[in-house]
Structures are given as structure tokens and as C-alpha cells.
Amino acid sequence: MSTKTDVFSFGILVLETVSGRKNIVRHSDDQKIDLLNYTWKLFEEGRSLEIVDPPLSNPDDSEQALLCIQLGLLCCQAVVPDRPDMHSVHLMLSSD
């Protein structure tokens, strides 16, 4: 497993944690919802915070939630060289 794959997996884990959803969810009509693509769609529409799990949704923490969403998406970039390494992720998480 490469380090860029680890970063991708970490990004998915962050998005699952923030949203309270699994990466792929099956609905009763056998429709699959891909959390990553759904989050990208909301992000592009400027509606990123809609993905946040309601129990975690606090207006005072919306900036932190948005940071986590952006970090998760950054880690899941389609172009592998565009993904940060884990050291960079650590720096982003630990900086003010």
C-alpha cells in the first residue's frame, strides 16, 4: 500500500466521521450514494456544511467542520500527486 493510498483512506475516514455516514450507502431501491462524490458536489455548490452529521452541527464549530471537510477532500484528490502526504496533513491539523 502506498502512502498516497493511506492519505486517501484517511480522507474518507475524515468525511465519514464528519458526516456520520459510510462511504457507500445502499438505499431500499438499490441506489448507491458515494459519500466522496456527494461531498464534492456540495463543496462545489458552496453547501459543504450540509454533509455534517446533525448531532455534530454547531454554528460555533462550523469553521472547524469546514476545515475537516476541505482536508478530507484534499486527501481524496483524483490526481494522486495532488494529495498531501501525512506529514502535511498533520501540520494542517495542528496549526491554528
C-alpha positions as CSV (number, residue, x, y, z in Angstrom):
1,M,0.0,0.0,0.0
2,S,1.4,3.4,-0.9
3,T,1.4,6.4,1.3
4,K,-0.9,8.2,-1.1
5,T,-3.4,5.4,-0.7
6,D,-3.1,5.8,3.1
7,V,-3.8,9.5,2.7
8,F,-6.9,8.8,0.5
9,S,-8.2,6.4,3.1
10,F,-7.6,9.0,5.8
11,G,-9.6,11.5,3.8
12,I,-12.5,9.1,3.5
13,L,-12.3,8.4,7.2
14,V,-12.5,12.1,8.0
15,L,-15.5,12.5,5.7
16,E,-17.2,9.5,7.3
17,T,-16.6,11.0,10.7
18,V,-17.8,14.4,9.9
19,S,-20.9,13.2,8.1
20,G,-21.8,10.2,10.3
21,R,-22.2,8.2,7.1
22,K,-20.5,5.2,5.5
23,N,-18.6,5.8,2.2
24,I,-21.2,4.0,0.2
25,V,-24.8,3.6,1.4
26,R,-27.4,1.4,-0.2
27,H,-31.0,2.7,-0.2
28,S,-34.0,0.5,-0.4
29,D,-34.2,1.0,-4.2
30,D,-30.7,-0.4,-4.6
31,Q,-29.4,3.1,-5.3
32,K,-25.8,3.7,-4.1
33,I,-24.7,7.1,-2.8
34,D,-21.0,7.7,-2.9
35,L,-20.0,9.9,0.0
36,L,-16.9,11.4,-1.7
37,N,-18.8,12.4,-4.9
38,Y,-21.7,13.7,-2.9
39,T,-19.4,15.8,-0.7
40,W,-17.6,17.2,-3.8
41,K,-20.9,18.2,-5.3
42,L,-21.9,20.0,-2.1
43,F,-18.5,21.7,-1.9
44,E,-18.7,22.9,-5.5
45,E,-22.2,24.3,-4.8
46,G,-20.9,26.1,-1.6
47,R,-23.0,23.9,0.6
48,S,-20.3,21.8,2.3
49,L,-21.8,22.1,5.8
50,E,-24.9,20.2,4.7
51,I,-22.8,17.0,5.0
52,V,-22.2,17.5,8.7
53,D,-23.9,15.0,11.0
54,P,-26.7,16.9,12.8
55,P,-25.5,15.9,16.3
56,L,-22.2,17.5,15.4
57,S,-23.7,20.5,13.8
58,N,-22.9,23.5,16.0
59,P,-22.7,27.0,14.5
60,D,-19.8,27.8,16.7
61,D,-17.9,24.8,15.2
62,S,-18.8,25.3,11.6
63,E,-15.3,26.7,10.7
64,Q,-13.7,23.5,12.2
65,A,-16.2,21.3,10.3
66,L,-15.5,23.1,7.1
67,L,-11.7,22.7,7.6
68,C,-12.2,18.9,8.2
69,I,-14.3,18.6,5.0
70,Q,-11.8,20.5,3.0
71,L,-9.0,18.4,4.4
72,G,-10.9,15.2,3.6
73,L,-11.4,16.3,0.0
74,L,-7.8,17.4,-0.3
75,C,-6.7,13.9,0.8
76,C,-9.0,12.3,-1.8
77,Q,-7.8,14.3,-4.9
78,A,-8.3,12.2,-8.0
79,V,-4.8,13.2,-9.2
80,V,-2.5,11.2,-6.8
81,P,0.4,13.7,-6.8
82,D,-2.0,16.4,-5.7
83,R,-2.7,14.6,-2.4
84,P,-0.7,15.8,0.6
85,D,1.5,13.5,2.5
86,M,0.6,12.6,6.1
87,H,3.2,14.9,7.5
88,S,1.5,17.8,5.7
89,V,-1.9,16.6,6.9
90,H,-0.5,16.5,10.5
91,L,0.7,20.1,10.1
92,M,-2.7,21.3,8.8
93,L,-4.5,19.7,11.7
94,S,-2.1,21.0,14.3
95,S,-1.9,24.6,13.0
96,D,-4.2,27.4,14.2
